[in-house]
């Protein structure tokens, strides 16, 4: 089996993307920015879109950092699907940009919802609450009184 050029460059691109993600988290200018960047890093697909990177990332001599103001302008023009747009809208609302209601969490899938929940906890300064536990309704859930 021979290794193609694509296979040999993919790990380098993945490593570079990981370095960029780490840099963005480290250089976040506030706790709001850090929570929002971390959510984008965890979700990954939104941050991989070139138009999103172009709008979000500012490169300086000190390194890359995230500037969210320009990102709201490309929310509907960057080729994001509906779930990605909902996710990005919630992330932008964390840094005070846009008008996205919390009800838009209904549009998130099982992978993105826990990411937003963890981001909300980070934003609140509480990383002790576990996300991922199954919730039930009072009548049918695991915490029902008998």
N, C-alpha and C positions, 0 to 999 in steps of 0.2 A: 504494500500500500504506500503510495507516495503522498507527501504533504503538499497541498496546494498553497499558493501565495496567500489566499484568503485565510486559510487555517493558521498560517504563521503570523499574520498581522493581527488577528482577532485578540489574542491575549494581550498584546501591547496596547491596543485600543481600550480594552477593558481595564487594564492597569492605569492608563492615563485618565480614564473616566473616574475610577476610584480615587485617584490622587486629586482630581478636580473636586469631587464630592467632599473629600476630607478638608480641602482648602476652604471651600465655601462654608462648611460648618465652623471651622476654626476662626474664620474672619467675620462671622456674623456680628453685626454691630449692636445688637440688643437681644434680649431674651426672646422677644417676638420673632425677630429675624431668624434666630437660631432654631426655634421650634418650627418655623415655616420651611427653612432650608432642610432641616432634618426630615421633615415629612416628604419633601420632594425627592430627597436622596433615597429614602426608603421605598417610595413608590416607583421611582426610576424611569418609567416610560415617558412621563411628561418632561423630565429633565433631559432625556436623550434627544428630544426634538430640537433640531438646529435653530429654528425660529425662537424657541423658548430660551435656549442658551444665549442667542444673540441679544435678546431683550433683557435678560436677567443678569448676565455676568459682565462685570466691569473688570478689565485687566489693568493693573498698575505695576509699577516697579516692585512693590511689596507683595504682589500676587493678586489672585482673583478674589473678588467678593461679590455678593449678591446685592442688586439694587432692584427692588420690587416694583417701583413706580412705572417703569416702561412695560412691565409684564402684562398689566391689565389690558393694554392696547392690542396685544396679539392673542388674547384669549380665544377669540372667534376667528382669527385669520391664520392661525399656524397649523391647521390640519389636525387638531386634536379631536378625538371622538367625544361623544356626549359624557361618558363617565370621566374622561380625563378633564374635560372642561368643568364639570361639577367639582371634581377634586381640586383643580387649580383655583376655582372660585372660593372654595372654603379656605384654602391656604392663603390666598390674598386677603381674605377677610380677617385672618389672624394678625396681619400686619396693618390692618386698618384701611385696606384698599378695596373699593367695590362695594356692592350691595348684594351680598349673597346670604340668604337666610339659612339658618341651621337645618331647616326642613329639607334642604338639598342633600342631606346624608342619605335620604331614601334612594337617590340615584347611584349610590356607591355599591360596588360589589363586595363580596366577603373578604377580598384581599385589601381593598383600599379603606374600608370602614375602620378596621383596627388601627391603621396608620393614622387616620385623622383623630381617632380617640386618644392615641398616645400623644399626638401633637397637642391636643387640647389640654391633656394633663401636664405636659411640659410647659405650656403657656401659663397654666395656673401655678406652676412651681411645685407640682406634686407628681413625683415619679414612683410613689409607693403603691398606687392602686394598680392592680393587675388588669390588663386588657386581654381578652380572649376567652374569658369564662362565659359559658352559655347562660343566657338570661332566660327566664321563664315568666309567664304571666302569673299573677297571684293564684288564679284558679287551677292552673295546670303545671306551673313551674316547679322546680326542685325545692323551693322554699315554702311550699304550701303548708298551711297549718292544718293539722288533722284533729 
